């Protein structure tokens, strides 16, 4: 059993106002205690650890220098915000992280006034911060707005769009670039800190402002000369950067783990800066916990673990994960076809493309957190005869919908979309739930939309996508392990738009799209025991529909239940549209679509989420009994 850490200073800090009563010399000890508390918490809850360890000192410094929550502190993505949560009145609930009814793993406005903006997708902080800064100025306010963004999140175009706008508006906005992908040797770090203090001080900022004012008297020619002189002098301090060209005053890099370096710079910026400022802070992901520092991913996301050894709890041996089945199947197809290439948007491990990259490094492209670019990049590859697989999580593909429509679908380009994390995702909650992809893809003309019922079907769909050249094609599959079915050595090419009957019956038809098929089979057993002969079918395709299959089910059964792990407007809507046009809804057929709730569902265990949504076998059985008027049986189900 891990012993709870001793935290005498941290015990005195309930909210940041308590933190600001401490002597500056006490802050290193507070940071040490905060780091120990973070490690202990995540060892019990699992979750994101490495990013939070990297910003412990930065979190302490920001809350010490700025008057939060009046000063707005925005954490990009939010998975590095666990230390922030501990310091902002949530320590007593921190061990409920990512659990049903507990704290979110990301920042969330409804959770605390210290979370001014909810964030679970990256690269939004500068845009949101700029909006807050403009609202402040329109309201004659004087509070500060600080956006903390990682170097990885800076690979997204949205961050630069926001910076360009902020520079043009000359907004009073502070951006902290948390760079955990480089290091500073101690002497360089000390010199950098000295120069950063100099550059953020009133004297230098006064010189810069004096130069600006002087130009209004001396005209454009002098303006250029003075600007060159000032920027030449500035080169001795921090060097010219892209950020300067975008209108930001750039300070750093400085050591993000040295509070003696951080606090004077933050105070100078707080007290002296008028326009947009970017502070380049260098941190180490996983800092202060040896197992995290040594791990390749710096313990970015972890299961529960032993604090002393760092050993993570392992899931019980089971069927392979859908992600791994996809990756291995794609590798198989790529060995047969050298035109197959794979694209990921900064998620090689999560999508399984790290395995593909080991096998085919020259045919694997990680484009960074840039889903829009990923899709259009794939479209470009497709125009030249290659077979791009753009592997993107369902929830992240939403960010590139315009590119899917205009750059892929309208041009009928054969881009393949493997869509991971379809359906509920458990502890990551509403922001990562794959609810909408079937809906937004199946509305597009010429798009083929598939969902795998199990790992064998996923293997078939990878091969089907590899062989399909008539336009865009997508296939979705959930997070987690398969159901343990026997898999073929290589997938088969499925006939486009054709489903399959898995179990024959006469009264009830269950038409599944995706991995609810196993629950449909379990429900069919229970319904059969109650005297209701039940057919179970696997649709495979939401578009094009297997119209012959649906027509057959509708004409030969009293009730048709569609079951899917997607939002209203998806597979069931396609089926209902067809049934309406065929006149089959007027024949006495009872149709009941089962979909994800029309709500953003908070984090919980996936099996509990599906049960609450009525998408488990018990929920399917209840739906059938209610539709047939068997109220007593429905209550027992």
C-alpha positions as CSV (number, residue, x, y, z in Angstrom):
1,X,0.0,0.0,0.0
2,X,1.4,3.4,-1.0
3,X,1.8,5.7,2.0
4,X,0.0,9.1,1.7
5,X,2.6,11.9,1.3
6,X,3.3,14.4,4.1
7,X,2.1,17.8,2.9
8,X,2.1,20.4,5.7
9,X,2.3,23.4,3.4
10,X,-0.2,22.2,0.9
11,X,-2.6,21.4,3.7
12,X,-2.8,25.2,4.3
13,X,-3.7,26.0,0.7
14,X,-7.4,25.5,0.0
15,X,-7.6,28.1,-2.8
16,X,-5.1,30.3,-4.5
17,X,-5.7,33.2,-2.1
18,X,-4.2,31.0,0.6
19,X,-1.2,30.3,-1.7
20,X,-0.6,34.1,-2.1
21,X,-0.2,34.5,1.7
22,X,2.9,32.2,1.7
23,X,6.4,33.6,1.6
24,X,8.1,33.3,-1.8
25,X,10.8,31.2,-0.3
26,X,8.2,28.6,0.7
27,X,7.1,28.0,-2.8
28,X,9.7,25.3,-3.8
29,X,8.6,23.2,-0.8
30,X,4.9,23.7,-1.8
31,X,5.7,22.6,-5.3
32,X,7.4,19.5,-4.0
33,X,4.4,18.6,-1.9
34,X,2.1,19.3,-4.8
35,X,4.1,17.0,-7.0
36,X,4.0,14.2,-4.4
37,X,0.2,14.7,-4.0
38,X,-0.3,14.5,-7.7
39,X,1.6,11.3,-8.0
40,X,-0.3,9.7,-5.1
41,X,-3.7,10.8,-6.6
42,X,-3.1,9.4,-10.1
43,X,-1.6,6.2,-8.7
44,X,-5.1,5.6,-7.3
45,X,-7.3,7.0,-10.1
46,X,-5.2,6.6,-13.3
47,X,-5.3,9.4,-15.9
48,X,-2.9,11.9,-17.3
49,X,0.2,12.2,-15.2
50,X,3.3,13.3,-17.2
51,X,1.9,16.6,-18.4
52,X,0.8,17.6,-14.9
53,X,4.2,16.7,-13.4
54,X,5.8,19.0,-15.9
55,X,3.8,22.1,-14.9
56,X,3.8,21.9,-11.1
57,X,6.1,24.9,-10.6
58,X,4.4,26.8,-13.4
59,X,1.0,26.2,-11.8
60,X,2.3,27.4,-8.4
61,X,3.9,30.5,-10.0
62,X,0.8,31.5,-12.0
63,X,-1.6,31.3,-9.1
64,X,0.9,33.1,-6.8
65,X,1.5,36.0,-9.2
66,X,-1.9,36.4,-10.7
67,X,-5.2,37.1,-9.0
68,X,-7.2,34.1,-10.1
69,X,-10.1,33.6,-10.6
70,X,-10.5,37.3,-11.5
71,X,-7.4,36.9,-13.7
72,X,-8.4,34.3,-16.2
73,X,-6.1,31.3,-16.5
74,X,-6.8,29.0,-19.4
75,X,-5.1,25.6,-19.8
76,X,-4.9,24.3,-23.3
77,X,-6.3,20.7,-23.7
78,X,-6.6,20.5,-19.9
79,X,-4.9,17.2,-19.2
80,X,-2.1,19.1,-17.4
81,X,-4.6,20.8,-15.1
82,X,-4.6,18.3,-12.2
83,X,-2.2,20.4,-10.1
84,X,-4.4,23.4,-10.9
85,X,-7.4,21.5,-9.6
86,X,-5.7,20.6,-6.4
87,X,-4.8,24.3,-5.7
88,X,-8.3,25.6,-6.6
89,X,-10.6,24.1,-4.0
90,X,-10.9,20.6,-5.4
91,X,-8.3,18.7,-3.4
92,X,-11.0,17.1,-1.3
93,X,-12.5,15.6,-4.5
94,X,-9.3,15.0,-6.5
95,X,-9.4,11.2,-5.9
96,X,-12.7,11.1,-7.8
97,X,-11.0,12.1,-11.0
98,X,-12.5,10.5,-14.1
99,X,-14.9,8.5,-12.1
100,X,-18.7,8.5,-12.3
101,X,-20.0,11.6,-10.4
102,X,-16.4,12.8,-9.9
103,X,-14.1,15.5,-11.3
104,X,-13.5,15.7,-15.0
105,X,-10.0,14.8,-16.3
106,X,-10.0,18.2,-18.1
107,X,-11.0,21.8,-17.2
108,X,-14.7,22.3,-17.0
109,X,-16.6,25.6,-16.5
110,X,-19.4,24.0,-14.4
111,X,-16.9,22.5,-12.1
112,X,-15.1,25.6,-10.8
113,X,-14.9,29.4,-11.2
114,X,-11.2,28.8,-11.6
115,X,-11.9,27.0,-15.0
116,X,-12.9,29.9,-17.2
117,X,-12.9,27.7,-20.3
118,X,-13.5,24.0,-20.8
119,X,-10.8,22.3,-22.8
120,X,-10.3,18.7,-23.9
121,X,-9.3,19.3,-27.5
122,X,-6.1,21.1,-28.1
123,X,-5.1,24.5,-29.5
124,X,-8.2,26.5,-28.4
125,X,-6.7,28.5,-25.5
126,X,-5.4,31.5,-27.4
127,X,-8.6,32.0,-29.3
128,X,-10.7,31.7,-26.1
129,X,-8.2,34.0,-24.2
130,X,-8.4,36.6,-26.9
131,X,-12.2,36.6,-26.8
132,X,-12.0,37.1,-23.0
133,X,-9.4,39.9,-23.4
134,X,-11.6,41.7,-25.9
135,X,-14.7,41.3,-23.6
136,X,-12.6,42.8,-20.8
137,X,-11.6,45.8,-22.9
138,X,-15.1,46.4,-24.0
139,X,-16.2,46.3,-20.4
140,X,-13.4,48.7,-19.3
141,X,-11.9,45.9,-17.1
142,X,-8.2,45.5,-16.1
143,X,-7.9,41.8,-15.2
144,X,-5.2,39.7,-16.9
145,X,-5.9,36.8,-19.3
146,X,-3.3,34.0,-19.4
147,X,-3.4,31.1,-21.9
148,X,-1.0,28.2,-21.3
149,X,-0.4,26.2,-24.4
150,X,2.0,23.3,-25.1
151,X,4.5,23.1,-27.9
152,X,2.5,20.1,-29.3
153,X,-0.7,22.1,-29.4
154,X,1.2,24.9,-31.3
155,X,1.3,22.5,-34.3
156,X,-2.3,23.3,-35.0
157,X,-3.2,26.1,-37.3
158,X,-5.9,27.5,-35.0
159,X,-3.2,28.6,-32.5
160,X,-1.5,30.7,-35.2
161,X,-4.8,32.1,-36.5
162,X,-5.5,33.3,-32.9
163,X,-2.0,34.8,-32.5
164,X,-2.2,36.6,-35.8
165,X,-5.6,38.1,-34.7
166,X,-4.2,39.0,-31.3
167,X,-1.2,40.7,-32.8
168,X,-3.4,42.7,-35.2
169,X,-5.6,43.8,-32.3
170,X,-2.6,44.6,-30.1
171,X,-4.6,42.8,-27.3
172,X,-3.3,42.7,-23.7
173,X,-3.0,39.0,-23.6
174,X,-0.4,36.7,-22.0
175,X,0.5,33.4,-23.7
176,X,2.7,30.9,-21.9
177,X,4.3,28.5,-24.4
178,X,5.0,25.4,-22.3
179,X,7.8,23.7,-24.3
180,X,8.4,20.3,-22.9
181,X,10.3,19.0,-26.0
182,X,13.6,20.7,-25.4
183,X,16.1,21.2,-22.5
184,X,18.3,24.0,-21.2
185,X,21.7,23.3,-19.7
186,X,22.1,25.0,-16.3
187,X,24.4,27.9,-17.4
188,X,22.3,28.7,-20.4
189,X,19.2,28.5,-18.2
190,X,20.6,31.0,-15.7
191,X,21.7,33.4,-18.5
192,X,18.3,33.0,-20.2
193,X,16.5,33.8,-17.0
194,X,18.6,36.9,-16.5
195,X,17.9,38.1,-20.0
196,X,14.2,37.3,-19.7
197,X,13.9,39.4,-16.5
198,X,15.7,42.2,-18.4
199,X,13.4,41.9,-21.4
200,X,10.2,41.9,-19.3
201,X,11.2,44.8,-17.2
202,X,9.9,48.3,-17.3
203,X,13.1,49.8,-18.7
204,X,13.2,47.7,-21.8
205,X,9.4,47.9,-22.3
206,X,9.7,51.6,-21.9
207,X,12.3,51.8,-24.6
208,X,10.1,49.8,-26.9
209,X,7.1,52.0,-26.3
210,X,9.2,55.1,-26.7
211,X,10.2,53.8,-30.1
212,X,6.6,53.4,-31.1
213,X,5.7,56.9,-29.9
214,X,8.6,58.4,-31.7
215,X,7.5,57.0,-35.0
216,X,4.3,59.1,-34.9
217,X,6.4,62.2,-35.1
218,X,9.1,61.1,-37.6
219,X,7.0,59.3,-40.2
220,X,7.1,55.9,-41.9
221,X,10.8,56.1,-43.0
222,X,11.9,56.7,-39.5
223,X,9.5,54.1,-38.3
224,X,11.3,51.4,-40.2
225,X,14.7,52.6,-39.1
226,X,13.7,52.8,-35.4
227,X,12.0,49.4,-35.6
228,X,15.1,47.9,-37.0
229,X,17.3,49.5,-34.3
230,X,15.0,48.4,-31.5
231,X,14.6,44.8,-32.9
232,X,18.4,44.7,-33.4
233,X,18.9,45.5,-29.8
234,X,16.2,43.0,-28.9
235,X,18.1,40.3,-30.7
236,X,20.7,40.4,-28.0
237,X,18.0,39.6,-25.5
238,X,15.8,36.9,-27.0
239,X,16.4,36.8,-30.7
240,X,13.9,37.6,-33.4
241,X,11.1,35.0,-33.7
242,X,8.0,34.2,-35.7
243,X,6.0,35.4,-32.7
244,X,7.5,38.8,-32.9
245,X,6.5,39.0,-36.6
246,X,2.9,38.2,-35.5
247,X,2.9,41.1,-33.1
248,X,3.7,39.3,-29.9
249,X,6.4,40.4,-27.5
250,X,8.5,37.3,-27.0
251,X,10.3,36.5,-23.7
252,X,12.5,33.4,-23.1
253,X,13.1,30.6,-23.1
254,X,13.3,30.3,-19.3
255,X,13.4,27.3,-17.0
256,X,9.8,26.4,-16.1
257,X,11.0,24.4,-13.0
258,X,12.9,27.3,-11.4
259,X,10.6,29.5,-9.4
260,X,13.3,32.1,-8.9
261,X,13.3,32.5,-12.6
262,X,9.6,32.2,-13.3
263,X,8.1,34.6,-10.7
264,X,10.1,37.8,-11.5
265,X,9.3,37.4,-15.2
266,X,5.6,36.8,-14.5
267,X,5.5,39.8,-12.2
268,X,7.2,42.0,-14.7
269,X,4.7,41.0,-17.4
270,X,1.8,41.4,-15.1
271,X,2.8,44.9,-14.1
272,X,4.3,46.3,-17.3
273,X,3.0,44.6,-20.5
274,X,0.3,46.4,-22.6
275,X,0.1,44.3,-25.7
276,X,0.3,40.6,-26.5
277,X,3.2,38.8,-24.8
278,X,4.5,35.3,-25.3
279,X,6.6,33.7,-22.6
280,X,8.5,30.7,-23.7
281,X,8.8,28.3,-20.7
282,X,10.8,25.1,-20.9
283,X,9.6,22.2,-18.8
284,X,10.2,18.5,-18.6
285,X,7.2,16.2,-19.0
286,X,7.1,13.7,-16.1
287,X,9.4,15.9,-14.0
288,X,10.2,14.7,-10.5
289,X,9.0,11.1,-10.8
290,X,11.8,8.8,-12.0
291,X,9.6,6.2,-13.7
292,X,7.8,8.9,-15.7
293,X,11.0,10.6,-16.7
294,X,12.4,7.3,-17.9
295,X,9.3,6.2,-19.9
296,X,9.1,6.9,-23.6
297,X,5.7,8.6,-23.2
298,X,6.7,10.2,-19.9
299,X,3.5,8.6,-18.4
300,X,1.3,10.7,-20.5
301,X,-1.7,8.5,-19.7
302,X,-1.5,5.8,-17.1
303,X,-3.6,3.1,-15.4
304,X,-3.4,2.9,-11.6
305,X,0.2,2.2,-10.5
306,X,2.5,1.5,-7.6
307,X,4.2,4.8,-6.6
308,X,7.5,3.1,-5.5
309,X,8.1,1.0,-8.6
310,X,6.0,2.8,-11.2
311,X,4.5,-0.5,-12.3
312,X,1.0,0.0,-13.8
313,X,-1.9,-2.2,-13.2
314,X,-2.5,-4.4,-16.3
315,X,-5.8,-5.2,-17.7
316,X,-6.7,-8.9,-17.6
317,X,-5.6,-10.8,-20.7
318,X,-8.4,-10.8,-23.2
319,X,-9.1,-10.4,-26.9
320,X,-6.8,-8.0,-28.7
321,X,-7.8,-4.3,-28.8
322,X,-9.6,-3.0,-31.9
323,X,-6.8,-0.5,-32.4
324,X,-4.2,-3.3,-32.6
325,X,-6.4,-5.4,-34.9
326,X,-6.7,-2.4,-37.2
327,X,-3.0,-1.7,-37.2
328,X,-2.0,-5.3,-37.9
329,X,-4.6,-5.6,-40.6
330,X,-3.4,-2.5,-42.3
331,X,0.2,-3.7,-42.1
332,X,-1.0,-6.9,-43.9
333,X,-2.6,-4.9,-46.7
334,X,0.4,-2.6,-47.0
335,X,2.7,-5.6,-47.6
336,X,0.5,-6.5,-50.6
337,X,0.1,-2.9,-51.9
338,X,2.9,-0.3,-51.8
339,X,0.4,2.5,-52.6
340,X,-1.1,2.2,-49.1
341,X,0.1,5.1,-46.8
342,X,-1.1,6.0,-43.2
343,X,-1.7,9.4,-41.7
344,X,-2.2,10.4,-38.1
345,X,-2.7,13.7,-36.4
346,X,-0.3,13.4,-33.4
347,X,-1.9,10.2,-32.2
348,X,0.4,7.4,-33.5
349,X,0.1,5.3,-30.4
350,X,-3.6,5.9,-29.9
351,X,-4.5,4.9,-33.5
352,X,-2.0,2.0,-33.7
353,X,0.0,3.7,-36.5
354,X,3.1,3.5,-34.3
355,X,3.1,-0.2,-35.3
356,X,2.5,0.6,-39.0
357,X,5.3,3.2,-38.7
358,X,7.7,0.6,-37.5
359,X,6.9,-1.6,-40.5
360,X,6.7,1.2,-43.1
361,X,8.4,4.4,-41.8
362,X,8.5,6.1,-45.2
363,X,4.8,5.5,-45.7
364,X,3.7,6.8,-42.3
365,X,2.9,10.5,-41.7
366,X,2.3,12.2,-38.4
367,X,1.2,15.7,-39.3
368,X,0.8,17.0,-35.7
369,X,-2.3,18.3,-34.1
370,X,-3.7,19.3,-37.4
371,X,-6.7,17.3,-38.4
372,X,-7.8,19.7,-41.1
373,X,-4.4,19.5,-42.8
374,X,-4.4,15.7,-42.3
375,X,-7.6,15.2,-44.3
376,X,-6.6,17.5,-47.2
377,X,-3.1,16.1,-47.2
378,X,-4.7,12.6,-47.6
379,X,-6.8,14.0,-50.4
380,X,-3.7,15.2,-52.2
381,X,-2.1,11.8,-51.9
382,X,-5.3,10.2,-53.3
383,X,-5.2,12.4,-56.4
384,X,-1.9,10.9,-57.3
385,X,-3.0,7.3,-57.0
386,X,-2.0,6.5,-53.5
387,X,-4.3,4.9,-50.9
388,X,-4.3,7.1,-47.8
389,X,-5.7,5.8,-44.5
390,X,-6.3,8.9,-42.4
391,X,-6.7,7.3,-38.9
392,X,-8.4,9.9,-36.7
393,X,-10.5,9.5,-33.5
394,X,-14.2,10.1,-34.1
395,X,-14.2,13.1,-31.8
396,X,-11.1,14.6,-33.5
397,X,-12.4,14.1,-37.0
398,X,-15.1,16.7,-36.2
399,X,-12.4,19.3,-36.4
400,X,-11.9,18.6,-40.1
401,X,-15.4,18.3,-41.3
402,X,-15.2,21.0,-43.9
403,X,-12.2,19.3,-45.4
404,X,-14.0,16.0,-45.4
405,X,-16.9,17.6,-47.3
406,X,-15.0,19.9,-49.8
407,X,-11.6,18.4,-50.3
408,X,-12.7,14.7,-50.2
409,X,-16.4,14.0,-50.7
410,X,-17.2,16.6,-53.4
411,X,-14.2,15.5,-55.4
412,X,-15.0,11.8,-54.8
413,X,-11.5,11.1,-53.7
414,X,-10.8,7.6,-52.3
415,X,-9.6,8.6,-48.9
416,X,-10.0,5.9,-46.2
417,X,-11.1,7.0,-42.8
418,X,-10.4,4.4,-39.9
419,X,-12.4,6.0,-37.1
420,X,-11.2,4.9,-33.6
421,X,-13.0,5.6,-30.3
422,X,-16.5,5.2,-31.8
423,X,-19.2,5.3,-29.1
424,X,-18.6,5.9,-25.3
425,X,-15.0,6.2,-24.1
426,X,-15.5,5.9,-20.4
427,X,-13.3,8.1,-18.2
428,X,-12.6,10.7,-20.9
429,X,-16.3,11.6,-20.9
430,X,-18.3,13.8,-23.3
431,X,-15.4,15.6,-25.0
432,X,-14.0,12.3,-26.4
433,X,-17.2,10.4,-27.0
434,X,-17.5,9.2,-30.6
435,X,-21.1,10.0,-31.1
436,X,-21.5,12.0,-34.3
437,X,-19.3,10.5,-37.1
438,X,-22.0,8.2,-38.6
439,X,-24.4,11.2,-38.7
440,X,-22.1,13.7,-40.3
441,X,-20.5,11.2,-42.8
442,X,-23.7,9.4,-43.9
443,X,-25.3,12.7,-44.9
444,X,-22.6,13.1,-47.6
445,X,-23.3,11.9,-51.1
446,X,-21.1,9.0,-52.3
447,X,-19.6,8.3,-48.9
448,X,-19.4,4.6,-47.8
449,X,-19.9,4.3,-44.0
450,X,-19.2,1.0,-42.2
451,X,-19.1,-0.1,-38.6
452,X,-17.3,-3.3,-37.4
453,X,-19.3,-5.6,-35.2
454,X,-16.2,-7.4,-33.9
455,X,-12.5,-7.8,-34.5
456,X,-13.0,-10.2,-37.4
457,X,-15.3,-7.7,-39.1
458,X,-12.8,-5.0,-38.6
459,X,-10.2,-7.0,-40.4
460,X,-12.6,-7.5,-43.3
461,X,-13.3,-3.7,-43.4
462,X,-9.6,-2.8,-43.5
463,X,-9.3,-5.0,-46.6
464,X,-12.5,-3.7,-48.1
465,X,-11.3,-0.1,-47.7
466,X,-7.9,-0.9,-49.2
467,X,-9.6,-2.4,-52.3
468,X,-12.2,0.4,-52.7
469,X,-11.3,3.1,-55.2
470,X,-14.6,4.7,-56.1
471,X,-14.7,7.4,-53.5
472,X,-14.3,8.0,-49.8
473,X,-14.9,5.2,-47.3
474,X,-15.0,5.1,-43.5
475,X,-15.2,2.4,-40.9
476,X,-15.7,2.9,-37.2
477,X,-14.7,0.8,-34.2
478,X,-14.7,1.4,-30.4
479,X,-12.0,1.8,-27.8
480,X,-11.0,-1.3,-25.9
481,X,-10.8,-5.0,-26.6
482,X,-12.6,-7.1,-29.1
483,X,-15.1,-9.8,-28.1
484,X,-12.8,-12.8,-28.7
485,X,-14.1,-14.1,-32.0
486,X,-11.9,-16.1,-34.2
487,X,-10.1,-14.0,-36.8
488,X,-9.1,-14.9,-40.3
489,X,-5.5,-14.6,-41.2
490,X,-6.5,-11.9,-43.7
491,X,-9.7,-10.1,-44.2
492,X,-12.1,-10.6,-47.1
493,X,-13.4,-7.9,-49.4
494,X,-17.0,-7.2,-48.4
495,X,-19.7,-6.5,-51.0
496,X,-20.4,-2.8,-50.6
497,X,-23.8,-2.1,-49.0
498,X,-24.5,-5.7,-48.0
499,X,-25.2,-6.8,-44.4
500,X,-25.7,-10.3,-43.0
501,X,-28.2,-12.3,-41.0
502,X,-26.5,-13.7,-37.8
503,X,-29.6,-15.4,-36.3
504,X,-32.9,-16.3,-37.9
505,X,-36.3,-15.6,-36.2
506,X,-39.9,-14.7,-37.1
507,X,-41.4,-12.0,-34.8
508,X,-38.7,-9.6,-33.6
509,X,-35.8,-8.2,-35.7
510,X,-32.8,-6.6,-34.1
511,X,-30.7,-4.7,-36.7
512,X,-27.3,-3.8,-35.3
513,X,-24.8,-1.3,-36.6
514,X,-21.4,-1.8,-34.9
515,X,-20.3,-3.6,-31.7
516,X,-23.7,-3.7,-30.0
517,X,-24.2,-7.0,-32.0
518,X,-23.2,-9.1,-29.0
519,X,-25.8,-7.4,-26.9
520,X,-28.4,-8.0,-29.6
521,X,-27.5,-11.7,-29.6
522,X,-27.8,-11.9,-25.8
523,X,-31.1,-10.1,-26.0
524,X,-32.3,-12.5,-28.7
525,X,-31.6,-15.4,-26.3
526,X,-33.7,-13.8,-23.6
527,X,-36.5,-12.9,-26.0
528,X,-36.5,-16.4,-27.4
529,X,-36.9,-17.8,-23.9
530,X,-39.9,-15.5,-23.5
531,X,-41.5,-17.0,-26.6
532,X,-40.5,-14.2,-29.0
533,X,-38.6,-15.6,-32.0
534,X,-35.9,-13.1,-32.8
535,X,-33.8,-12.4,-35.9
536,X,-30.4,-10.7,-35.4
537,X,-28.8,-8.9,-38.3
538,X,-25.5,-7.0,-38.7
539,X,-26.0,-4.1,-41.0
540,X,-22.3,-3.5,-41.6
541,X,-23.2,-0.4,-43.7
542,X,-25.0,2.8,-42.8
543,X,-24.4,4.0,-46.3
544,X,-25.2,2.6,-48.7
545,X,-27.9,0.7,-46.9
546,X,-28.7,-3.0,-47.6
547,X,-32.2,-2.2,-48.8
548,X,-33.0,-5.8,-49.6
549,X,-32.1,-6.8,-46.0
550,X,-34.1,-4.0,-44.4
551,X,-37.1,-4.7,-46.7
552,X,-37.0,-8.4,-45.7
553,X,-36.8,-7.6,-42.0
554,X,-39.6,-5.1,-42.2
555,X,-42.0,-7.3,-44.1
556,X,-41.5,-10.5,-42.1
557,X,-41.4,-9.2,-38.5
558,X,-43.8,-7.4,-36.2
559,X,-41.1,-5.2,-34.6
560,X,-37.8,-3.9,-35.9
561,X,-35.3,-2.4,-33.5
562,X,-32.2,-0.7,-34.8
563,X,-29.2,-0.5,-32.4
564,X,-26.2,1.7,-32.8
565,X,-23.5,3.5,-30.8
566,X,-24.1,6.9,-32.4
567,X,-26.2,10.0,-32.0
568,X,-29.7,10.8,-33.3
569,X,-29.5,11.3,-37.0
570,X,-27.2,8.4,-37.8
571,X,-27.9,4.8,-38.9
572,X,-31.4,4.7,-37.7
573,X,-32.3,7.9,-39.5
574,X,-31.0,6.3,-42.8
575,X,-33.2,3.2,-42.1
576,X,-36.3,5.3,-41.2
577,X,-35.9,7.4,-44.4
578,X,-35.8,4.2,-46.5
579,X,-38.8,2.6,-44.7
580,X,-40.8,5.8,-45.1
581,X,-40.2,6.0,-48.8
582,X,-41.0,2.3,-49.3
583,X,-44.3,2.8,-47.4
584,X,-43.2,0.1,-44.9
585,X,-44.1,2.3,-41.9
586,X,-47.7,2.2,-42.9
587,X,-47.9,-1.6,-42.7
588,X,-48.2,-1.9,-38.9
589,X,-44.5,-2.5,-38.4
590,X,-43.3,-1.2,-35.0
591,X,-39.9,0.5,-35.4
592,X,-37.8,1.4,-32.4
593,X,-34.4,3.1,-32.9
594,X,-31.9,2.8,-30.1
595,X,-29.2,5.4,-30.2
596,X,-26.9,7.3,-27.8
597,X,-28.8,9.8,-25.6
598,X,-29.4,13.3,-27.1
599,X,-27.1,14.7,-24.4
600,X,-23.4,15.1,-23.6
601,X,-22.8,12.2,-21.2
602,X,-20.3,12.5,-18.3
603,X,-17.5,10.1,-17.6
604,X,-18.2,6.7,-16.1
605,X,-17.4,3.0,-16.8
606,X,-18.4,2.2,-20.4
607,X,-20.6,-0.7,-19.5
608,X,-22.5,1.6,-17.1
609,X,-22.9,4.2,-19.8
610,X,-24.3,1.8,-22.3
611,X,-26.7,0.4,-19.6
612,X,-27.9,3.8,-18.7
613,X,-28.4,4.5,-22.4
614,X,-30.5,1.4,-22.8
615,X,-28.0,0.0,-25.3
616,X,-27.1,-3.2,-23.4
617,X,-29.0,-6.5,-23.8
618,X,-31.4,-5.6,-20.9
619,X,-32.2,-2.3,-22.5
620,X,-32.9,-4.0,-25.9
621,X,-35.2,-6.5,-24.2
622,X,-37.1,-3.8,-22.4
623,X,-37.6,-1.9,-25.6
624,X,-39.1,-4.9,-27.3
625,X,-41.4,-5.8,-24.4
626,X,-42.6,-2.2,-24.2
627,X,-43.2,-2.0,-28.0
628,X,-45.3,-5.2,-27.8
629,X,-47.2,-4.0,-24.8
630,X,-45.7,-6.5,-22.4
631,X,-45.4,-4.0,-19.5
632,X,-44.9,-6.5,-16.7
633,X,-42.1,-8.3,-18.6
634,X,-40.5,-4.9,-19.4
635,X,-40.3,-4.0,-15.7
636,X,-38.6,-7.3,-14.9
637,X,-36.0,-7.0,-17.7
